[in-house]
């Protein structure tokens, strides 16, 4: 690893998942999505965020956490979506530091009361983020609108943020979920990067890792865009492989030939 860093003028791994929010590339799409999400929360509303896996939904959430004033909001995050209704509320209870009761009725009452207490006694707005929401059972989704019903001055005490794959939009069109969709009015979609944005993204990741020269050629970046479909997570995987292969070839740059070898090495990881 030290050899790779020194060869390409890096101070750390450029394509790591553990990137600090200030170092994230704020694409136009992510900036617009963040502003829309903040507007929904500040307006005491709820939102659905969709995008393909690896498109930046997690980056969006981390940027939101950085921006939220801690003295005004309490954010609860859950991503274990393949559970039944009772276990879902049990998971919420544990995440909120509440006693995990055995019955659904007791769990639901405990969570609801906690949300009301935070709002009325502590003046805190609750933001409930449900990641992988496309995996939630319809029976779980059906119950969520009840949590959005608690109001003060005709405004909800809770903002619900559903994050998932594009399939989530189709799920929410079901008639049985009409009450929920009426309470989650905002729709935010994060598209993949286009070819020009891929160039900016790869160069941004290299620059924030200390590189001060162009390592990836234009033809290499174009091929990376085509191979990954502009999905950031796939670009990270492919970019990492490209540097390793270029290092083994004792090349100071990553050209299209290196990318082609990296594509073969990555296989299904970038498909």
C-alpha positions as CSV (number, residue, x, y, z in Angstrom):
1,X,0.0,0.0,0.0
2,X,2.8,2.4,0.8
3,X,4.3,1.9,-2.6
4,X,0.9,2.6,-4.3
5,X,0.5,5.8,-2.2
6,X,4.0,7.1,-3.0
7,X,3.8,6.2,-6.7
8,X,0.6,8.3,-7.3
9,X,1.3,11.1,-4.8
10,X,-1.4,10.0,-2.3
11,X,-1.6,10.5,1.4
12,X,-4.3,7.9,1.9
13,X,-6.5,5.4,-0.1
14,X,-8.5,7.5,-2.6
15,X,-11.5,5.2,-3.1
16,X,-12.2,4.2,0.5
17,X,-15.8,4.1,1.8
18,X,-14.7,5.9,5.0
19,X,-14.7,9.4,3.6
20,X,-15.4,12.4,5.7
21,X,-18.5,14.5,4.7
22,X,-16.4,17.6,3.9
23,X,-14.4,15.4,1.4
24,X,-17.5,14.1,-0.4
25,X,-18.1,15.4,-3.9
26,X,-21.2,17.5,-3.9
27,X,-22.7,16.8,-7.3
28,X,-25.5,19.1,-8.5
29,X,-27.9,16.2,-8.0
30,X,-26.8,15.6,-4.4
31,X,-26.9,19.3,-3.6
32,X,-30.4,19.6,-4.9
33,X,-31.4,16.4,-3.0
34,X,-29.9,17.8,0.2
35,X,-31.7,21.1,-0.1
36,X,-35.0,19.3,-0.9
37,X,-34.6,17.1,2.1
38,X,-33.7,20.0,4.5
39,X,-36.8,21.9,3.2
40,X,-39.0,18.9,3.9
41,X,-37.6,18.6,7.5
42,X,-37.8,22.3,8.2
43,X,-41.3,22.3,6.9
44,X,-42.2,19.4,9.2
45,X,-42.9,17.2,6.2
46,X,-41.6,13.8,5.1
47,X,-39.8,12.5,2.0
48,X,-38.9,9.4,-0.1
49,X,-35.4,9.2,-1.4
50,X,-34.7,6.7,-4.2
51,X,-31.7,5.8,-6.3
52,X,-29.8,2.8,-7.5
53,X,-27.5,1.0,-5.0
54,X,-24.2,3.0,-4.8
55,X,-25.6,6.3,-6.2
56,X,-25.0,8.3,-3.1
57,X,-28.0,7.9,-0.8
58,X,-25.8,7.2,2.2
59,X,-23.6,10.2,1.3
60,X,-26.8,12.3,1.2
61,X,-27.8,11.1,4.7
62,X,-24.3,11.8,6.1
63,X,-24.4,15.3,4.7
64,X,-27.9,15.8,6.2
65,X,-26.6,14.8,9.6
66,X,-23.7,17.2,9.4
67,X,-26.1,20.1,8.6
68,X,-28.8,19.5,11.2
69,X,-28.7,21.6,14.4
70,X,-28.5,19.0,17.2
71,X,-30.4,21.2,19.6
72,X,-33.5,21.1,17.4
73,X,-33.6,17.5,16.0
74,X,-33.3,14.0,17.1
75,X,-32.4,11.6,14.3
76,X,-33.1,7.9,14.5
77,X,-31.7,5.6,11.8
78,X,-32.6,2.0,11.1
79,X,-31.7,-0.2,8.1
80,X,-32.8,-3.7,9.2
81,X,-35.8,-3.8,6.9
82,X,-36.5,-7.5,6.5
83,X,-38.5,-7.9,9.8
84,X,-42.2,-8.2,10.7
85,X,-44.3,-5.4,12.2
86,X,-43.6,-6.3,15.8
87,X,-39.8,-6.7,15.4
88,X,-39.7,-3.5,13.4
89,X,-41.1,-1.5,16.4
90,X,-38.9,-3.5,18.7
91,X,-35.9,-2.4,16.7
92,X,-37.1,1.2,16.9
93,X,-37.6,0.9,20.7
94,X,-34.0,-0.3,21.2
95,X,-32.7,2.4,18.9
96,X,-34.5,5.0,20.9
97,X,-33.3,3.6,24.2
98,X,-36.7,2.4,25.3
99,X,-37.7,-0.9,26.9
100,X,-38.3,-3.5,24.1
101,X,-41.7,-4.8,25.1
102,X,-42.9,-8.1,23.9
103,X,-46.3,-7.1,22.3
104,X,-46.8,-4.9,19.2
105,X,-49.4,-2.8,21.0
106,X,-46.9,-2.0,23.9
107,X,-44.1,-1.3,21.5
108,X,-46.1,1.0,19.3
109,X,-47.4,2.9,22.4
110,X,-43.9,3.3,23.8
111,X,-42.5,4.6,20.5
112,X,-45.4,7.0,20.0
113,X,-45.2,8.3,23.5
114,X,-41.5,8.9,23.2
115,X,-41.9,10.9,20.0
116,X,-44.6,13.1,21.7
117,X,-42.4,13.6,24.8
118,X,-39.4,14.7,22.8
119,X,-41.6,17.2,21.0
120,X,-43.7,18.6,23.9
121,X,-41.2,18.4,26.7
122,X,-37.8,18.8,25.0
123,X,-38.8,20.8,21.9
124,X,-37.0,18.2,19.7
125,X,-38.3,17.2,16.3
126,X,-37.8,13.5,15.5
127,X,-36.4,12.5,12.1
128,X,-36.9,8.8,11.5
129,X,-34.7,7.5,8.7
130,X,-35.6,4.1,7.3
131,X,-32.9,2.8,5.0
132,X,-33.5,-0.1,2.6
133,X,-37.2,0.8,2.8
134,X,-37.9,-1.0,-0.4
135,X,-37.5,-4.2,1.6
136,X,-40.1,-3.3,4.3
137,X,-43.1,-5.5,4.4
138,X,-46.4,-3.8,3.3
139,X,-47.7,-4.5,6.8
140,X,-44.9,-2.4,8.3
141,X,-45.4,0.4,5.8
142,X,-49.1,0.5,6.5
143,X,-48.4,1.4,10.2
144,X,-46.0,4.2,9.5
145,X,-48.7,6.8,8.7
146,X,-49.9,6.5,12.3
147,X,-46.5,7.8,13.5
148,X,-46.9,10.8,11.2
149,X,-50.3,11.6,12.7
150,X,-49.0,13.1,15.9
151,X,-49.2,16.9,15.5
152,X,-48.7,20.1,17.3
153,X,-50.2,23.3,15.9
154,X,-51.4,21.3,12.9
155,X,-47.8,20.3,12.1
156,X,-46.4,16.7,12.5
157,X,-43.9,16.0,15.3
158,X,-42.0,13.5,13.2
159,X,-40.4,13.7,9.7
160,X,-40.2,10.3,8.0
161,X,-37.4,9.7,5.5
162,X,-37.8,6.5,3.5
163,X,-34.6,5.6,1.6
164,X,-34.5,2.8,-1.0
165,X,-34.1,1.5,-4.5
166,X,-36.4,2.9,-7.3
167,X,-38.7,-0.1,-6.6
168,X,-39.9,1.8,-3.5
169,X,-41.8,4.3,-5.6
170,X,-43.8,1.5,-7.2
171,X,-44.5,-0.1,-3.8
172,X,-45.9,3.2,-2.5
173,X,-48.4,3.4,-5.3
174,X,-50.4,0.5,-3.8
175,X,-53.9,1.5,-2.7
176,X,-53.4,0.0,0.7
177,X,-50.6,2.5,1.3
178,X,-52.6,5.6,0.3
179,X,-52.6,7.0,3.8
180,X,-48.8,6.8,4.0
181,X,-48.1,8.3,0.6
182,X,-50.4,11.2,1.5
183,X,-48.2,12.0,4.5
184,X,-44.9,11.6,2.6
185,X,-45.4,14.1,-0.2
186,X,-41.8,14.8,-1.3
187,X,-40.1,12.5,-3.9
188,X,-36.3,12.8,-4.4
189,X,-34.4,10.7,-6.9
190,X,-30.6,10.5,-7.2
191,X,-29.6,9.5,-10.7
192,X,-26.2,8.0,-11.7
193,X,-23.3,10.3,-12.8
194,X,-23.0,11.2,-16.4
195,X,-19.6,10.9,-18.3
196,X,-18.5,14.5,-17.4
197,X,-19.4,14.0,-13.7
198,X,-17.5,10.7,-13.6
199,X,-14.4,12.6,-14.7
200,X,-14.9,15.2,-11.9
201,X,-15.7,12.4,-9.4
202,X,-12.5,10.4,-10.0
203,X,-10.3,13.5,-10.0
204,X,-12.0,14.7,-6.9
205,X,-11.4,11.5,-5.0
206,X,-7.8,11.5,-6.1
207,X,-7.3,15.2,-5.2
208,X,-8.8,14.8,-1.7
209,X,-6.5,11.9,-1.1
210,X,-3.5,14.2,-1.8
211,X,-2.8,13.6,-5.5
212,X,-1.8,16.8,-7.4
213,X,-1.5,15.4,-10.9
214,X,-3.7,13.7,-13.5
215,X,-3.4,10.0,-13.1
216,X,-6.4,8.8,-15.0
217,X,-6.4,9.6,-18.7
218,X,-9.5,10.9,-20.5
219,X,-10.0,7.7,-22.4
220,X,-9.7,5.7,-19.2
221,X,-12.3,7.9,-17.5
222,X,-14.7,7.5,-20.4
223,X,-14.4,3.7,-20.3
224,X,-14.9,3.7,-16.5
225,X,-18.1,5.7,-17.0
226,X,-19.4,3.2,-19.5
227,X,-18.4,0.2,-17.4
228,X,-20.0,1.4,-14.2
229,X,-23.0,3.2,-15.5
230,X,-22.0,6.2,-13.4
231,X,-22.6,4.5,-10.1
232,X,-20.3,5.9,-7.5
233,X,-19.8,2.7,-5.5
234,X,-18.8,0.8,-8.7
235,X,-16.5,3.7,-9.7
236,X,-14.7,3.3,-6.3
237,X,-14.3,-0.4,-6.8
238,X,-13.0,0.0,-10.3
239,X,-10.8,2.9,-9.5
240,X,-9.1,1.0,-6.7
241,X,-8.4,-2.0,-9.1
242,X,-7.1,0.4,-11.7
243,X,-4.4,1.8,-9.4
244,X,-3.3,-1.7,-8.3
245,X,-3.0,-2.9,-11.9
246,X,-1.2,0.2,-13.0
247,X,1.2,-0.2,-10.1
248,X,2.0,-3.8,-11.1
249,X,2.6,-2.6,-14.7
250,X,4.9,0.1,-13.3
251,X,2.8,2.7,-15.0
252,X,2.5,6.2,-13.7
253,X,-0.9,6.7,-15.3
254,X,-4.1,4.8,-15.7
255,X,-5.0,4.5,-19.4
256,X,-7.8,2.6,-21.2
257,X,-5.8,-0.6,-21.3
258,X,-5.4,-0.6,-17.5
259,X,-9.1,0.1,-17.1
260,X,-10.0,-2.8,-19.4
261,X,-7.9,-5.2,-17.3
262,X,-9.5,-3.8,-14.1
263,X,-13.0,-4.3,-15.5
264,X,-12.2,-8.0,-16.1
265,X,-10.7,-8.3,-12.6
266,X,-13.7,-6.7,-11.0
267,X,-16.3,-8.9,-12.7
268,X,-19.7,-8.8,-11.1
269,X,-18.6,-6.2,-8.5
270,X,-19.2,-3.4,-11.0
271,X,-22.3,-4.8,-12.7
